[in-house]
């Protein structure tokens, strides 16, 4: 039986800031990541994400929804990167057009994943940054 990319991952003691305002997407991420042992800090708008990134010094990575209330994910990324340029931020967006990916990278995101999210692609990306 083929091993899935998220089996046998041990991220206990690691922390991901999940910026997501859609309940169904939140449940998706929580269920996918629960067996990894990673701690999730969850925010539902851009300003709360900026605040959480400043408050939690031990965040390993941010999964940033691009389209959020109060402040967009791209504006939040710019603010976070101004004070924490080394913190990896992966943009997640339903806008899968090529120029959208470039907008995310131009805003300071380190990587990009399109919704609907394929779990294999997500874990490939997460492992790239979490296993450093």
LOVEXPA-940141 format. One record per residue (C-alpha): residue number from 1; residue in one letter; x, y, z. Coordinates in steps of 0.001 Angstrom, whole numbers, plus 500000, padded with zeros to 6 digits. Layout:
// LOVEXPA-940141
+-----+------+--------+--------+--------+
: seq : type :     xx :     yy :     zz :
+-----+------+--------+--------+--------+
: NUM :    A :      X :      Y :      Z :
...
+-----+------+--------+--------+--------+
***
This chain:
// LOVEXPA-940141
+-----+------+--------+--------+--------+
: seq : type :     xx :     yy :     zz :
+-----+------+--------+--------+--------+
:   1 :    X : 500000 : 500000 : 500000 :
:   2 :    X : 501368 : 503408 : 499007 :
:   3 :    X : 502315 : 505685 : 501872 :
:   4 :    X : 500608 : 509046 : 501899 :
:   5 :    X : 502894 : 512094 : 502191 :
:   6 :    X : 501432 : 513082 : 505562 :
:   7 :    X : 501785 : 509710 : 507253 :
:   8 :    X : 504537 : 509426 : 509847 :
:   9 :    X : 505034 : 513188 : 510086 :
:  10 :    X : 505974 : 514342 : 513576 :
:  11 :    X : 505633 : 518080 : 513976 :
:  12 :    X : 505034 : 518035 : 517739 :
:  13 :    X : 506384 : 521245 : 519198 :
:  14 :    X : 505920 : 523059 : 515866 :
:  15 :    X : 503319 : 525738 : 515205 :
:  16 :    X : 501406 : 526821 : 512091 :
:  17 :    X : 499380 : 530015 : 511938 :
:  18 :    X : 496317 : 529224 : 509822 :
:  19 :    X : 494617 : 532319 : 508417 :
:  20 :    X : 491247 : 531088 : 507135 :
:  21 :    X : 487764 : 532601 : 507366 :
:  22 :    X : 485752 : 529770 : 505758 :
:  23 :    X : 484555 : 527131 : 508225 :
:  24 :    X : 484646 : 524249 : 505723 :
:  25 :    X : 488276 : 525038 : 504807 :
:  26 :    X : 489181 : 525326 : 508471 :
:  27 :    X : 487800 : 521846 : 509172 :
:  28 :    X : 489674 : 520500 : 506132 :
:  29 :    X : 493009 : 521818 : 507430 :
:  30 :    X : 492369 : 520724 : 511015 :
:  31 :    X : 491537 : 517175 : 509947 :
:  32 :    X : 494485 : 516923 : 507566 :
:  33 :    X : 496991 : 518214 : 510099 :
:  34 :    X : 495695 : 516602 : 513314 :
:  35 :    X : 497871 : 513474 : 513050 :
:  36 :    X : 501069 : 515486 : 512543 :
:  37 :    X : 501019 : 516825 : 516112 :
:  38 :    X : 501454 : 520408 : 514896 :
:  39 :    X : 499778 : 523149 : 516948 :
:  40 :    X : 497432 : 525371 : 514946 :
:  41 :    X : 496868 : 529023 : 515770 :
:  42 :    X : 493733 : 530042 : 513863 :
:  43 :    X : 492733 : 533513 : 512730 :
:  44 :    X : 489758 : 534572 : 510609 :
:  45 :    X : 490833 : 537976 : 509274 :
:  46 :    X : 493981 : 539701 : 508070 :
:  47 :    X : 494452 : 542015 : 511052 :
:  48 :    X : 494048 : 539145 : 513530 :
:  49 :    X : 496700 : 537255 : 511548 :
:  50 :    X : 499150 : 540167 : 511781 :
:  51 :    X : 498463 : 540396 : 515526 :
:  52 :    X : 498890 : 536637 : 516060 :
:  53 :    X : 502170 : 536601 : 514109 :
:  54 :    X : 503501 : 539349 : 516390 :
:  55 :    X : 502175 : 537701 : 519562 :
:  56 :    X : 503494 : 534169 : 518864 :
:  57 :    X : 507269 : 534254 : 518489 :
:  58 :    X : 507451 : 530503 : 517848 :
:  59 :    X : 505376 : 530241 : 514654 :
:  60 :    X : 507103 : 528048 : 512078 :
:  61 :    X : 504904 : 528847 : 509075 :
:  62 :    X : 501780 : 530748 : 508018 :
:  63 :    X : 499089 : 529359 : 505711 :
:  64 :    X : 497564 : 532613 : 504481 :
:  65 :    X : 494146 : 532830 : 502884 :
:  66 :    X : 494384 : 535642 : 500339 :
:  67 :    X : 490747 : 536757 : 500507 :
:  68 :    X : 489832 : 537604 : 504107 :
:  69 :    X : 487791 : 540260 : 505901 :
:  70 :    X : 489210 : 543377 : 507609 :
:  71 :    X : 492567 : 543144 : 505793 :
:  72 :    X : 493473 : 541013 : 502781 :
:  73 :    X : 495931 : 538178 : 503149 :
:  74 :    X : 498360 : 539978 : 500846 :
:  75 :    X : 498286 : 543156 : 502947 :
:  76 :    X : 498727 : 541024 : 506080 :
:  77 :    X : 501684 : 539265 : 504418 :
:  78 :    X : 503366 : 542600 : 503657 :
:  79 :    X : 502979 : 543720 : 507281 :
:  80 :    X : 504248 : 540414 : 508717 :
:  81 :    X : 507216 : 540220 : 506334 :
:  82 :    X : 508245 : 543773 : 507297 :
:  83 :    X : 509072 : 542545 : 510819 :
:  84 :    X : 509625 : 538809 : 510200 :
:  85 :    X : 511108 : 538422 : 506710 :
:  86 :    X : 512342 : 534893 : 507472 :
:  87 :    X : 508893 : 533526 : 508447 :
:  88 :    X : 507601 : 531305 : 505594 :
:  89 :    X : 504167 : 532284 : 504299 :
:  90 :    X : 502230 : 530087 : 501884 :
:  91 :    X : 499357 : 531827 : 500121 :
:  92 :    X : 496181 : 529816 : 499604 :
:  93 :    X : 493645 : 531132 : 497162 :
:  94 :    X : 490725 : 530088 : 495001 :
:  95 :    X : 491987 : 532426 : 492300 :
:  96 :    X : 494112 : 529965 : 490357 :
:  97 :    X : 495153 : 532273 : 487543 :
:  98 :    X : 498864 : 532668 : 486837 :
:  99 :    X : 498906 : 536397 : 487593 :
: 100 :    X : 497377 : 535698 : 491029 :
: 101 :    X : 500360 : 533518 : 491903 :
: 102 :    X : 502661 : 536389 : 490907 :
: 103 :    X : 500648 : 538845 : 493056 :
: 104 :    X : 501152 : 536528 : 496042 :
: 105 :    X : 504882 : 536222 : 495453 :
: 106 :    X : 505208 : 539980 : 494885 :
: 107 :    X : 503479 : 540610 : 498244 :
: 108 :    X : 506157 : 538531 : 499967 :
: 109 :    X : 504616 : 535063 : 500097 :
: 110 :    X : 507218 : 532321 : 499857 :
: 111 :    X : 504919 : 529938 : 498038 :
: 112 :    X : 501398 : 529474 : 496731 :
: 113 :    X : 498743 : 526768 : 496613 :
: 114 :    X : 495434 : 526926 : 494744 :
: 115 :    X : 492065 : 525876 : 496158 :
: 116 :    X : 490590 : 523342 : 496099 :
: 117 :    X : 493703 : 522110 : 497850 :
: 118 :    X : 495113 : 518721 : 496986 :
: 119 :    X : 496417 : 517135 : 500235 :
: 120 :    X : 499467 : 515716 : 498430 :
: 121 :    X : 500427 : 519161 : 497124 :
: 122 :    X : 499818 : 520737 : 500529 :
: 123 :    X : 502058 : 518297 : 502383 :
: 124 :    X : 504768 : 518549 : 499741 :
: 125 :    X : 504798 : 522313 : 500305 :
: 126 :    X : 504582 : 522108 : 504102 :
: 127 :    X : 507426 : 519608 : 504299 :
: 128 :    X : 509585 : 521926 : 502174 :
: 129 :    X : 509386 : 524600 : 504899 :
: 130 :    X : 508660 : 522653 : 508099 :
: 131 :    X : 511495 : 520139 : 507690 :
: 132 :    X : 514278 : 522736 : 507465 :
+-----+------+--------+--------+--------+
***
